[in-house]
């Protein structure tokens, strides 16, 4: 069957990531642990780059605006060059939040750089025994995909705790906060309006069609950096979502070419790019970002589009890693569905 035209769809509805093929606690118990509610406590961590007091306060304000209580270690403001403390310190903060029975979810305050440095030292048995939602994006991509693959513990690619929580962003935190059915994610109106003047925000379809598969992905720089490691993201039969920030088109070309050579796009169900903000060409001798993506992706015989509302932008949706989803490039929607 042509994978571009998967049209025998199941009834639509929201589901959190499916863990039925992983040997962990029961699906029902993990599903309950994945959902946050008002009054729950979230542990704020900085597993990558450092923050200042203003950013910490913004993160606290954001969490409180969502009806959540905040827990963080005293080391949350530590700075060690471009890292938020030593590897062991950041690793301890991560482990502490999974150990702490008072912590219902873990929300990363920012990305930056540093999560790949601690992957080999993570206590996956600890996490598997204490599943709870982990939320973030950008450099947090490495944590989300690795922890989900190793443990099945719920992971969500969504705003960091210090992001700007717009109405669109808050509305699409639904996978994290409830089990509402028929959760269909559309492009944000704000991004579509901006796309009329700014080509980086303009959505376009590379390959038309409908695809169904589990969601995996995140930041392109991290996805390519994990290739060749034991933490490489498994993409077979998956809907792979990709974004990046501040990279010249030739660098996007290089990373996509690496993933192509490594077989990352072999047997994917579909590919969806977010808004790659700051990835404009710097001179007229360069291809545009759109030209690079079309050139690298057009040979894929699967649905593929650019410009979905996620990435280093204000109006961003939340994807549960491992959740069954349907990508519809004609209507430019992603729907979380029952497995």
Number of C-alpha atoms within 10 A of each C-alpha: 5 11 17 22 15 18 13 8 11 11 9 17 18 22 23 28 29 20 22 13 8 15 12 17 17 11 18 11 11 23 20 14 17 25 20 21 13 12 13 16 21 25 24 28 26 30 32 28 22 23 21 11 10 10 17 21 12 16 23 21 17 18 20 15 12 15 15 20 18 20 16 19 14 8 15 22 18 18 15 12 10 13 20 24 22 18 19 12 15 24 22 16 21 22 16 17 25 25 15 11 10 13 20 25 26 24 24 24 28 27 20 18 18 23 22 20 15 17 18 11 10 16 14 19 11 14 21 20 14 19 25 26 23 28 27 26 27 25 24 30 27 27 23 25 25 23 23 23 20 15 21 28 28 29 31 29 27 27 29 21 24 22 21 17 20 12 12 18 22 16 14 21 19 19 25 23 14 16 16 11 16 15 19 16 19 16 20 17 12 13 22 17 12 13 16 12 10 12 15 22 23 18 22 17 17 22 21 18 23 27 28 29 23 24 27 26 28 30 25 23 21 24 23 20 17 16 17 10 9 10 20 18 22 17 21 17 17 24 28 24 23 23 25 22 19 13 17 17 22 16 15 23 19 14 18 22 16 15 18 15 11 13 14 21 22 15 15 23 27 33 26 23 25 25 26 26 16 14 20 20 15 11 8 7 7 14 17 20 22 19 13 19 19 18 12 15 21 16 10 17 18 26 29 29 28 26 25 29 27 28 27 21 18 18 23 30 25 23 29 28 25 24 27 23 28 25 28 24 24 14 12 20 16 22 21 29 24 18 18
